[in-house]
């Protein structure tokens, strides 16, 4: 017992020093607490999440894009006012005028090849030269269809239709000045002008149908416009020339 008491008295000062070292030290006077004003744990992450949510928030589309949207596609799914296409009775007159213009152009395309032997003797040229009066239509179509399509998209239906009708009329009047055995070159030039007109005319059926007719009439109107060029013009030209000659 006496030995145990002596050991405890000997170790008590060391134990007191260890306990004092474990106590938190008080800040000195004038020192600033490093944790003062710091954001709580998880605060930075919360601000980042709020910023991401703000960036991902769906903004309303611009005005020029909102007009092209389907009903209910914009403004958070809210229903928009639907726009209906208004149909006019004069759309059939527009289709008839275009059909006649296309018919006349197709009429001039095939008019020389129908009676190639007669024109060959009249102008004193070979049958191949007469055939080139119709082949020039196909030759002119390949390079000119790209600018004609660009013009139709940029300037619209009115200007393209006027150019097609104007070139067609100019070519027809120029053919009236070629009535002479020595003016085959004038005939060829007039046919080239008409071939330029057909490039503008052949691109119009789908645009006429989509602009002037309703959704249920587009295919019928487009077929009727194409039929005027492919069937009516060639058949009318064949019947007229064969009947006259």
MODELLER restraints for C-alpha pairs under 7 A, 6 or more apart:
rsr = mdl.restraints
at = mdl.atoms
rsr.add(forms.Gaussian(group=physical.xy_distance, feature=features.Distance(at['CA:60:A'], at['CA:75:A']), mean=5.83, stdev=0.5))
rsr.add(forms.Gaussian(group=physical.xy_distance, feature=features.Distance(at['CA:61:A'], at['CA:74:A']), mean=6.97, stdev=0.5))
rsr.add(forms.Gaussian(group=physical.xy_distance, feature=features.Distance(at['CA:66:A'], at['CA:74:A']), mean=6.69, stdev=0.5))
rsr.add(forms.Gaussian(group=physical.xy_distance, feature=features.Distance(at['CA:71:A'], at['CA:79:A']), mean=5.90, stdev=0.5))
rsr.add(forms.Gaussian(group=physical.xy_distance, feature=features.Distance(at['CA:71:A'], at['CA:80:A']), mean=5.10, stdev=0.5))
rsr.add(forms.Gaussian(group=physical.xy_distance, feature=features.Distance(at['CA:71:A'], at['CA:81:A']), mean=6.98, stdev=0.5))
rsr.add(forms.Gaussian(group=physical.xy_distance, feature=features.Distance(at['CA:71:A'], at['CA:82:A']), mean=6.32, stdev=0.5))
rsr.add(forms.Gaussian(group=physical.xy_distance, feature=features.Distance(at['CA:72:A'], at['CA:78:A']), mean=5.14, stdev=0.5))
rsr.add(forms.Gaussian(group=physical.xy_distance, feature=features.Distance(at['CA:72:A'], at['CA:79:A']), mean=4.23, stdev=0.5))
rsr.add(forms.Gaussian(group=physical.xy_distance, feature=features.Distance(at['CA:72:A'], at['CA:80:A']), mean=5.59, stdev=0.5))
rsr.add(forms.Gaussian(group=physical.xy_distance, feature=features.Distance(at['CA:85:A'], at['CA:214:A']), mean=6.82, stdev=0.5))
rsr.add(forms.Gaussian(group=physical.xy_distance, feature=features.Distance(at['CA:87:A'], at['CA:212:A']), mean=6.96, stdev=0.5))
rsr.add(forms.Gaussian(group=physical.xy_distance, feature=features.Distance(at['CA:87:A'], at['CA:213:A']), mean=6.52, stdev=0.5))
rsr.add(forms.Gaussian(group=physical.xy_distance, feature=features.Distance(at['CA:87:A'], at['CA:214:A']), mean=6.78, stdev=0.5))
rsr.add(forms.Gaussian(group=physical.xy_distance, feature=features.Distance(at['CA:91:A'], at['CA:212:A']), mean=5.66, stdev=0.5))
rsr.add(forms.Gaussian(group=physical.xy_distance, feature=features.Distance(at['CA:91:A'], at['CA:213:A']), mean=6.95, stdev=0.5))
rsr.add(forms.Gaussian(group=physical.xy_distance, feature=features.Distance(at['CA:95:A'], at['CA:225:A']), mean=6.89, stdev=0.5))
rsr.add(forms.Gaussian(group=physical.xy_distance, feature=features.Distance(at['CA:99:A'], at['CA:225:A']), mean=5.53, stdev=0.5))
rsr.add(forms.Gaussian(group=physical.xy_distance, feature=features.Distance(at['CA:99:A'], at['CA:228:A']), mean=5.25, stdev=0.5))
rsr.add(forms.Gaussian(group=physical.xy_distance, feature=features.Distance(at['CA:101:A'], at['CA:165:A']), mean=6.57, stdev=0.5))
rsr.add(forms.Gaussian(group=physical.xy_distance, feature=features.Distance(at['CA:102:A'], at['CA:201:A']), mean=6.43, stdev=0.5))
rsr.add(forms.Gaussian(group=physical.xy_distance, feature=features.Distance(at['CA:102:A'], at['CA:228:A']), mean=6.39, stdev=0.5))
rsr.add(forms.Gaussian(group=physical.xy_distance, feature=features.Distance(at['CA:102:A'], at['CA:229:A']), mean=5.14, stdev=0.5))
rsr.add(forms.Gaussian(group=physical.xy_distance, feature=features.Distance(at['CA:103:A'], at['CA:228:A']), mean=5.57, stdev=0.5))
rsr.add(forms.Gaussian(group=physical.xy_distance, feature=features.Distance(at['CA:103:A'], at['CA:229:A']), mean=5.10, stdev=0.5))
rsr.add(forms.Gaussian(group=physical.xy_distance, feature=features.Distance(at['CA:103:A'], at['CA:232:A']), mean=6.17, stdev=0.5))
rsr.add(forms.Gaussian(group=physical.xy_distance, feature=features.Distance(at['CA:103:A'], at['CA:233:A']), mean=4.27, stdev=0.5))
rsr.add(forms.Gaussian(group=physical.xy_distance, feature=features.Distance(at['CA:104:A'], at['CA:233:A']), mean=6.35, stdev=0.5))
rsr.add(forms.Gaussian(group=physical.xy_distance, feature=features.Distance(at['CA:105:A'], at['CA:168:A']), mean=6.40, stdev=0.5))
rsr.add(forms.Gaussian(group=physical.xy_distance, feature=features.Distance(at['CA:105:A'], at['CA:194:A']), mean=6.89, stdev=0.5))
rsr.add(forms.Gaussian(group=physical.xy_distance, feature=features.Distance(at['CA:105:A'], at['CA:198:A']), mean=6.42, stdev=0.5))
rsr.add(forms.Gaussian(group=physical.xy_distance, feature=features.Distance(at['CA:106:A'], at['CA:229:A']), mean=5.76, stdev=0.5))
rsr.add(forms.Gaussian(group=physical.xy_distance, feature=features.Distance(at['CA:106:A'], at['CA:233:A']), mean=4.73, stdev=0.5))
rsr.add(forms.Gaussian(group=physical.xy_distance, feature=features.Distance(at['CA:106:A'], at['CA:234:A']), mean=6.06, stdev=0.5))
rsr.add(forms.Gaussian(group=physical.xy_distance, feature=features.Distance(at['CA:107:A'], at['CA:233:A']), mean=4.66, stdev=0.5))
rsr.add(forms.Gaussian(group=physical.xy_distance, feature=features.Distance(at['CA:107:A'], at['CA:234:A']), mean=5.74, stdev=0.5))
rsr.add(forms.Gaussian(group=physical.xy_distance, feature=features.Distance(at['CA:107:A'], at['CA:236:A']), mean=6.98, stdev=0.5))
rsr.add(forms.Gaussian(group=physical.xy_distance, feature=features.Distance(at['CA:107:A'], at['CA:237:A']), mean=5.01, stdev=0.5))
rsr.add(forms.Gaussian(group=physical.xy_distance, feature=features.Distance(at['CA:109:A'], at['CA:134:A']), mean=5.55, stdev=0.5))
rsr.add(forms.Gaussian(group=physical.xy_distance, feature=features.Distance(at['CA:110:A'], at['CA:134:A']), mean=6.09, stdev=0.5))
rsr.add(forms.Gaussian(group=physical.xy_distance, feature=features.Distance(at['CA:110:A'], at['CA:234:A']), mean=6.49, stdev=0.5))
rsr.add(forms.Gaussian(group=physical.xy_distance, feature=features.Distance(at['CA:110:A'], at['CA:237:A']), mean=6.97, stdev=0.5))
rsr.add(forms.Gaussian(group=physical.xy_distance, feature=features.Distance(at['CA:111:A'], at['CA:237:A']), mean=6.05, stdev=0.5))
rsr.add(forms.Gaussian(group=physical.xy_distance, feature=features.Distance(at['CA:112:A'], at['CA:130:A']), mean=6.76, stdev=0.5))
rsr.add(forms.Gaussian(group=physical.xy_distance, feature=features.Distance(at['CA:112:A'], at['CA:133:A']), mean=6.90, stdev=0.5))
rsr.add(forms.Gaussian(group=physical.xy_distance, feature=features.Distance(at['CA:113:A'], at['CA:130:A']), mean=6.67, stdev=0.5))
rsr.add(forms.Gaussian(group=physical.xy_distance, feature=features.Distance(at['CA:113:A'], at['CA:131:A']), mean=5.93, stdev=0.5))
rsr.add(forms.Gaussian(group=physical.xy_distance, feature=features.Distance(at['CA:113:A'], at['CA:134:A']), mean=6.79, stdev=0.5))
rsr.add(forms.Gaussian(group=physical.xy_distance, feature=features.Distance(at['CA:114:A'], at['CA:238:A']), mean=6.48, stdev=0.5))
rsr.add(forms.Gaussian(group=physical.xy_distance, feature=features.Distance(at['CA:116:A'], at['CA:127:A']), mean=6.36, stdev=0.5))
rsr.add(forms.Gaussian(group=physical.xy_distance, feature=features.Distance(at['CA:116:A'], at['CA:130:A']), mean=6.13, stdev=0.5))
rsr.add(forms.Gaussian(group=physical.xy_distance, feature=features.Distance(at['CA:117:A'], at['CA:127:A']), mean=6.89, stdev=0.5))
rsr.add(forms.Gaussian(group=physical.xy_distance, feature=features.Distance(at['CA:120:A'], at['CA:126:A']), mean=5.80, stdev=0.5))
rsr.add(forms.Gaussian(group=physical.xy_distance, feature=features.Distance(at['CA:120:A'], at['CA:127:A']), mean=5.84, stdev=0.5))
rsr.add(forms.Gaussian(group=physical.xy_distance, feature=features.Distance(at['CA:120:A'], at['CA:130:A']), mean=6.55, stdev=0.5))
rsr.add(forms.Gaussian(group=physical.xy_distance, feature=features.Distance(at['CA:122:A'], at['CA:181:A']), mean=5.84, stdev=0.5))
rsr.add(forms.Gaussian(group=physical.xy_distance, feature=features.Distance(at['CA:123:A'], at['CA:181:A']), mean=4.48, stdev=0.5))
rsr.add(forms.Gaussian(group=physical.xy_distance, feature=features.Distance(at['CA:123:A'], at['CA:182:A']), mean=6.61, stdev=0.5))
rsr.add(forms.Gaussian(group=physical.xy_distance, feature=features.Distance(at['CA:123:A'], at['CA:184:A']), mean=6.20, stdev=0.5))
rsr.add(forms.Gaussian(group=physical.xy_distance, feature=features.Distance(at['CA:133:A'], at['CA:188:A']), mean=6.23, stdev=0.5))
rsr.add(forms.Gaussian(group=physical.xy_distance, feature=features.Distance(at['CA:133:A'], at['CA:191:A']), mean=6.25, stdev=0.5))
rsr.add(forms.Gaussian(group=physical.xy_distance, feature=features.Distance(at['CA:136:A'], at['CA:192:A']), mean=6.51, stdev=0.5))
rsr.add(forms.Gaussian(group=physical.xy_distance, feature=features.Distance(at['CA:136:A'], at['CA:195:A']), mean=6.72, stdev=0.5))
rsr.add(forms.Gaussian(group=physical.xy_distance, feature=features.Distance(at['CA:137:A'], at['CA:195:A']), mean=4.63, stdev=0.5))
rsr.add(forms.Gaussian(group=physical.xy_distance, feature=features.Distance(at['CA:140:A'], at['CA:195:A']), mean=6.22, stdev=0.5))
rsr.add(forms.Gaussian(group=physical.xy_distance, feature=features.Distance(at['CA:140:A'], at['CA:196:A']), mean=6.47, stdev=0.5))
rsr.add(forms.Gaussian(group=physical.xy_distance, feature=features.Distance(at['CA:141:A'], at['CA:199:A']), mean=5.68, stdev=0.5))
rsr.add(forms.Gaussian(group=physical.xy_distance, feature=features.Distance(at['CA:144:A'], at['CA:199:A']), mean=6.63, stdev=0.5))
rsr.add(forms.Gaussian(group=physical.xy_distance, feature=features.Distance(at['CA:145:A'], at['CA:199:A']), mean=5.89, stdev=0.5))
rsr.add(forms.Gaussian(group=physical.xy_distance, feature=features.Distance(at['CA:148:A'], at['CA:199:A']), mean=6.75, stdev=0.5))
rsr.add(forms.Gaussian(group=physical.xy_distance, feature=features.Distance(at['CA:148:A'], at['CA:200:A']), mean=5.80, stdev=0.5))
rsr.add(forms.Gaussian(group=physical.xy_distance, feature=features.Distance(at['CA:149:A'], at['CA:203:A']), mean=6.99, stdev=0.5))
rsr.add(forms.Gaussian(group=physical.xy_distance, feature=features.Distance(at['CA:151:A'], at['CA:160:A']), mean=6.89, stdev=0.5))
rsr.add(forms.Gaussian(group=physical.xy_distance, feature=features.Distance(at['CA:152:A'], at['CA:160:A']), mean=5.84, stdev=0.5))
rsr.add(forms.Gaussian(group=physical.xy_distance, feature=features.Distance(at['CA:160:A'], at['CA:200:A']), mean=6.13, stdev=0.5))
rsr.add(forms.Gaussian(group=physical.xy_distance, feature=features.Distance(at['CA:161:A'], at['CA:200:A']), mean=6.89, stdev=0.5))
rsr.add(forms.Gaussian(group=physical.xy_distance, feature=features.Distance(at['CA:161:A'], at['CA:201:A']), mean=6.67, stdev=0.5))
rsr.add(forms.Gaussian(group=physical.xy_distance, feature=features.Distance(at['CA:164:A'], at['CA:197:A']), mean=4.39, stdev=0.5))
rsr.add(forms.Gaussian(group=physical.xy_distance, feature=features.Distance(at['CA:164:A'], at['CA:198:A']), mean=6.59, stdev=0.5))
rsr.add(forms.Gaussian(group=physical.xy_distance, feature=features.Distance(at['CA:164:A'], at['CA:200:A']), mean=5.04, stdev=0.5))
rsr.add(forms.Gaussian(group=physical.xy_distance, feature=features.Distance(at['CA:164:A'], at['CA:201:A']), mean=5.47, stdev=0.5))
rsr.add(forms.Gaussian(group=physical.xy_distance, feature=features.Distance(at['CA:165:A'], at['CA:197:A']), mean=6.81, stdev=0.5))
rsr.add(forms.Gaussian(group=physical.xy_distance, feature=features.Distance(at['CA:167:A'], at['CA:193:A']), mean=6.03, stdev=0.5))
rsr.add(forms.Gaussian(group=physical.xy_distance, feature=features.Distance(at['CA:167:A'], at['CA:194:A']), mean=6.09, stdev=0.5))
rsr.add(forms.Gaussian(group=physical.xy_distance, feature=features.Distance(at['CA:167:A'], at['CA:196:A']), mean=6.92, stdev=0.5))
rsr.add(forms.Gaussian(group=physical.xy_distance, feature=features.Distance(at['CA:167:A'], at['CA:197:A']), mean=4.98, stdev=0.5))
rsr.add(forms.Gaussian(group=physical.xy_distance, feature=features.Distance(at['CA:168:A'], at['CA:194:A']), mean=4.99, stdev=0.5))
rsr.add(forms.Gaussian(group=physical.xy_distance, feature=features.Distance(at['CA:168:A'], at['CA:197:A']), mean=5.31, stdev=0.5))
rsr.add(forms.Gaussian(group=physical.xy_distance, feature=features.Distance(at['CA:171:A'], at['CA:190:A']), mean=4.61, stdev=0.5))
rsr.add(forms.Gaussian(group=physical.xy_distance, feature=features.Distance(at['CA:171:A'], at['CA:191:A']), mean=6.43, stdev=0.5))
rsr.add(forms.Gaussian(group=physical.xy_distance, feature=features.Distance(at['CA:171:A'], at['CA:193:A']), mean=5.18, stdev=0.5))
rsr.add(forms.Gaussian(group=physical.xy_distance, feature=features.Distance(at['CA:171:A'], at['CA:194:A']), mean=5.15, stdev=0.5))
rsr.add(forms.Gaussian(group=physical.xy_distance, feature=features.Distance(at['CA:174:A'], at['CA:190:A']), mean=5.46, stdev=0.5))
rsr.add(forms.Gaussian(group=physical.xy_distance, feature=features.Distance(at['CA:175:A'], at['CA:187:A']), mean=5.71, stdev=0.5))
rsr.add(forms.Gaussian(group=physical.xy_distance, feature=features.Distance(at['CA:175:A'], at['CA:190:A']), mean=5.69, stdev=0.5))
rsr.add(forms.Gaussian(group=physical.xy_distance, feature=features.Distance(at['CA:178:A'], at['CA:184:A']), mean=6.83, stdev=0.5))
rsr.add(forms.Gaussian(group=physical.xy_distance, feature=features.Distance(at['CA:178:A'], at['CA:186:A']), mean=5.46, stdev=0.5))
rsr.add(forms.Gaussian(group=physical.xy_distance, feature=features.Distance(at['CA:178:A'], at['CA:187:A']), mean=5.48, stdev=0.5))
rsr.add(forms.Gaussian(group=physical.xy_distance, feature=features.Distance(at['CA:205:A'], at['CA:222:A']), mean=5.24, stdev=0.5))
rsr.add(forms.Gaussian(group=physical.xy_distance, feature=features.Distance(at['CA:205:A'], at['CA:225:A']), mean=5.47, stdev=0.5))
rsr.add(forms.Gaussian(group=physical.xy_distance, feature=features.Distance(at['CA:205:A'], at['CA:226:A']), mean=6.41, stdev=0.5))
rsr.add(forms.Gaussian(group=physical.xy_distance, feature=features.Distance(at['CA:206:A'], at['CA:222:A']), mean=5.50, stdev=0.5))
rsr.add(forms.Gaussian(group=physical.xy_distance, feature=features.Distance(at['CA:209:A'], at['CA:218:A']), mean=5.00, stdev=0.5))
rsr.add(forms.Gaussian(group=physical.xy_distance, feature=features.Distance(at['CA:209:A'], at['CA:221:A']), mean=5.43, stdev=0.5))
rsr.add(forms.Gaussian(group=physical.xy_distance, feature=features.Distance(at['CA:209:A'], at['CA:222:A']), mean=5.46, stdev=0.5))
rsr.add(forms.Gaussian(group=physical.xy_distance, feature=features.Distance(at['CA:210:A'], at['CA:218:A']), mean=5.91, stdev=0.5))
